[in-house]
Amino acid sequence: MASNPNYCDITPEIEAMAAQAAGVCSIDPGDYVKYDVKRGLRDLNGNGVLAGLTEVSEIVAKKIVDGREVPCEGKLYYRGIDVEKLVGSALKEKRFGFEEATYLLLLGSLPNAQQLESFKNQLSYYRSLPNNFVRDIILKAPSGDIMNSLARSVLNLASYDDRSDDISLPNVMRQCVQLISLFPMLSVYGYQAWNYKSGSSLYIHAPRPELSAAENILTLLRADSSYSFWEAHVLDICLILHAEHGGGNNSTFTTHVVTSSGTDTYSCMAAALASLKGPRHGGANIKVVQMFEDMKEHVRDWKDEDEVRAYLRALLERRAFDRAGLIYGMGHAVYSLSDPRAKLLRAVVKRLSAEKGRSDEYALYSMVERLGPEVISGERKIYKGVSANVDFYSGFIYHILDLPHELYTPLFAMARIAGWSAHRIEELINMGKIIRPAYKYVGQRSDYVPLEKR
């Protein structure tokens, strides 16, 4: 709570200023059509405007048939490698794959055993915070919004870096590897500081150098630092699948935009975190879990398709849950027939839910995944297919693992920092002009009137 009791007050004058701003800032929707503005940098069919080139990752959602584009099953490639192969290899060999995926994204090729071990050692080497950082930065002003806490910590790290503004490639690589290593610590410690402020016990565990990122997250988070191999393995797969998703997603595009200005790595990553925090981007998995909790309260028989279908209609008609008119976890800006990340998580969550005695909940998720597109197409005019996205199952996985809701979006950030780093480095290497799209002025011109005559 703010020390100044008036700090958060909205005065009548501020209310009036907001109302006045609303009156002068509303642009006629027809003007966007008139001037052919690609709102959201997308055309009317939802296709993104080509704003850059990348070699980091590729999203495939369409194919050419008889000279025209048609939807196809979604595919995701990291540096040309099918992400399904990365996950499949980790599952088959029963090993953790996030570090391998991070190496691939940063350096452009799969590591051999020696290179992978060396890279893991570098991550371990940088997995330590400056002296008293936890006490002076994280514990002093804890926040229930862990994304804000994480961004604040990242910006504060610049004060401990004598080369914070150096954007030479070796220094930026060092900063990126350091932040990839530190994001789990900054996020979990931020959550524990807030938990302590709320009345719970405070415990701060140190990371263990021999553990993977997924194992260290659970070690840091849980009071007894205990976890099963399968729990850590599932979390590792989530990290792999969230590590990167093309240059056009909001937070990664933010990384490119901010990097093009020549700013430092800490400012760049804080900006990306600010973007990811939004509920229309990284916060969606929390909404999925909350939606299902509400569904379980209002649907008496989870096996009754008609009852579930009626609830989904109520969601779209703004009569259920948060009345936003959305079935959270359904649909994606790029994918139509399928999101490959959701398909991979579906198989994993089926086994995890069985082991945790939550198969009935998995069955409900599966039913919603099947019925959702049918209900949406029946209620709304859609221009492409609708399918479950990665948030649909990732939130359920975190829920089964008993991870706090406050860490769902930070978990996304712990993974996506790998992709942000790869794109920042790519932008620095190929940097030309500062990214600056155009906005057309559609307001009125008027004469200046001296103050005494107004």
C-alpha positions, 0 to 999 in steps of 0.5 A: 500500500502506498505510504501517501494515503492520497497516492491512489485517489482519483479526484473529481478533476481527474475524472473530468479530465479523463472524460474530456480526453475520451471526447477528443480522442475517439477516432471514427472507425470508418477512417481506418477503412478510408485510409486503408489502415492495417489496424494492429498491423494486420489486414482484414483477414488477420494476416500480419503486415510484413515488417521485417525478416528473421531467421530465428523461427518460423510459423506455418499455418497455411499452404499453397493449393492450386495457386491459393493459400489455404489453412493447414495444420500448424507447425512451428520451427526454431531455426528450421528445426521442427519444435515437435522434434525438440519436444519428442527427443526430450520426451523419448530420451527422458531429459530436459530440453529447454537449455538445448532449445535456448542454445539453438535459438541463440546460436542457430544450430543444435549443440553437440554434447560438449557444446550443450554441457559448456552452455549449461555451465555458462548458465550456472555461472551467471545464475547468481544475483548481486550481493544484497539484491534480494534484500535491497530490491526485491524484499523492500517493495514487494508487489502482488503483480510479479510481472511488475516486480520482475520488470523492476528487478531487471531495470535495477540490475542495470545499476549493478552492471558497469557495462549496462549501456554497451551494445557490443555483441559479446556484452549483449550476449553476456547480458542475455545469458545472464538474464535467461539464468536469472529470470526464474530467481527474480520471479520466484523471489518476487512472489515469495516476497509478496507472499511473506508480506501477505502473512506467509512464511518467507523462505529463499532457496538458492539455485543448484548449479547442476539442475535444469531451469525447470528443476530450479524453478520448482526447487526455488518455489516449493518450501521443501524443494521437492518435485518428481522428475515427471513434474519437472519434465512437463514444466520443461516442455512448457518452457520449450514451447513458450521459448519463441514464436516468431518476430511478430508477436507483441512482445518480440516485436517490442524487442525489435522496436526498442532494440532499433533505438539503440537502447540497452538490454535491460531497458529492452527486456523490461519493455518486452515484459511490459508487453507480455504482461497484457491479458491479451498476450501472456496473461491469457492462460490465467484467464483459461484456468479462471474460466474453467473454475467458473464453468465447474461451478455452473455446469452440474454434469461435466459429461453433459455436452448440451450443458457444456455447450450452453455454458460456452454460448453464455460466454460468447453472449457475455452472460457468463464468467467475466462477460467479455464475450470470449472463450479463453484459450480458443483461437489464435492470430495466426493458427487456424486448424491447429496450434502445434504447441497445444497439440504437444501439450495435450498429450503431456497433460493427459498423462499428468492429469491421470497421475494426479487424479484429475482425469475428469478435469482433463475430459472437461478440457477435451470436451471444450476443445472439441465443442468450442470451435463448433459453438464459435462458428455457430454464433459468429462470422469467422474468416478462418478456423478456430482451434485451441491455442497454447494457453488452453493447456498450459494454464491447466498444467500449471494448475495441476502442478499447484503453481500460484496464479501469480507466476503463470505469466512470469513462467511465460517470461522465463521461457520467452526471454530466450526468444527475445534474446535471439531477436535482440541479437538479430536486430543488433546485427542487422540494424538499419533504420529505427523502426518507425511506422506512420500514423495519419493525422485525422483531427481538425486544425484551429487557430491559437487563441491567447490565454486571456481571450479563452 
